[in-house]
């Protein structure tokens, strides 16, 4: 998959290639998003055109609010998933002042037409252009149906619309079982292993303390989760605590600490990936390190029996 980062849409140049394009921000890349992407890829293969995803580097909501928004799928994760789905090209348009004021006509003329887009796939509620005035129907009207538009209908889960908002609710709840059902993949965090208090080593439960690489959304349900840990392209089972470590500290800070099963290597400074699967228990304050160790042994037994399905 080729990735293009465009800071100025005037830098887009017309070529002799024709494209089928998926339009959207696609944070979380849930199954409704994947329906859009998969249909784009399939159509491109049938038509012998390039499958292209046109998205933004940041959410328009983040730009207008001037506040960094916690993401489900930062750029690196988005690229991984889209590549796995068979997308040929990915365009990240920088959402800046100029792009924020682009009219719906300019969006079509300066982006879609310049990229020789022959067919578009998007969600039923997709909007574009200044103040979101552009609708999927408008693309057809403005291009006299020369650019075919396919709207993907609403997809529901337990009578709720599958959306990025719903995915974020699942993360906040710590309900990673439902997150996987809604997205088709586990919730992932990438970061660097940094030194902590190293108390885990004293009870034979060393932990990798994660300093997240991106501004990830964190669950408010503090406690222990079963994770799949990727270290140097090798995967291991992990038990990850997201919480304040009340047994050993009084800091009002959230830590992400993972005990990696059957692993005892020096990885400080290295990047690891955590895939979250299921909740084991809430965080609690123990009456000392020995009591904590007993509970960790129980957590480990549960993790050892867990079967990863993704």
Residue, then its C-alpha position, 0 to 999 in steps of 0.5 A: x500500500x502506498x501512503x501519501x501525506x498531503x499538506x496542501x491539496x494543490x500538491x495533488x497532481x492529476x495522473x493517468x490512473x483511475x480510482x475507486x475511493x473510500x471517504x471518511x476519517x475511519x477512527x477505530x475501523x469498525x465493521x461498518x468502516x470495513x464494509x466501506x473499505x472492503x466494497x471499495x477494494x472489491x469494486x476496484x479489483x472488478x474494475x481494474x482500478x486503484x482502491x484508494x482511501x482518502x482521509x485526514x491526518x486529524x479529526x475535524x473535531x480536533x481541529x475546530x475544538x483546538x483540543x487533542x482528541x484521544x484516538x482509537x486507531x492512530x495513524x500507524x494502526x490505521x495504516x496496518x489495518x487498511x494494508x491488511x484489507x488490501x487497499x492500494x493507496x492511502x491519502x492523509x490530507x492535512x486538516x488545516x485552515x485551508x482545508x477547513x474552509x474548502x467548499x463542497x465543490x472544491x472538495x470534488x474538483x480539487x481532490x476527487x477529480x484530480x485523483x481521477x476518482x470514478x466511484x465513491x464509497x462512504x457511510x450513509x451519514x458522510x459529510x464533506x466541505x465547509x460546515x459539512x454542507x456536502x452530502x454523498x448525493x451532492x457528488x452525484x448531482x455535481x458530477x452529473x452522475x459521472x462519479x458513481x456514489x455508493x452509500x453504506x447503510x447503517x449497521x447495528x449491534x444490539x440495536x445500537x448504530x455501530x460507530x466510533x462513538x460506540x467503540x469509544x464507549x466500549x473502551x471507556x467501559x473496559x469492554x474489550x470483548x464487545x470492542x472486538x465484536x464491533x471492530x473485528x480486531x482488538x484494541x491496540x496500544x503501542x509505546x515504549x517500555x520505561x523504568x518504574x519502581x521495579x517492585x514486581x521483580x522482588x516478587x517474581x512478577x516483573x512488569x513492563x511499564x508502557x509509555x504510550x506513543x500516542x494519545x490513546x483513549x484509556x478505559x475508566x474501568x481500572x483493573x487487570x486485562x488479558x493482553x497479547x504482547x508483541x515484542x520484537x515481532x514475537x507474541x506473548x500472553x500478558x496481564x496488564x494493569x491499568x490503574x493507580x497501583x494503590x498497594x504501592x503508591x499514592x500517586x494520582x496517575x494512571x499506569x499501564x503495566x504488563x507482566x509478560x508470561x514466560x518472558x524475562x528479557x531486558x526491554x527497557x527503551x524498546x517499543x512493544x504493542x499491547x492488544x487488549x482482549x478481556x477484563x479479569x478483575x478491578x484494581x484493588x488495594x492489598x495489605x502488602x506485597x505478599x497479598x498482591x503476589x497471591x492475587x497475581x498468581x491467580x491472574x496468571x492462571x486465568x491468562x494461561x487458559x485464555x484462548x486468543x481468537x483474533 
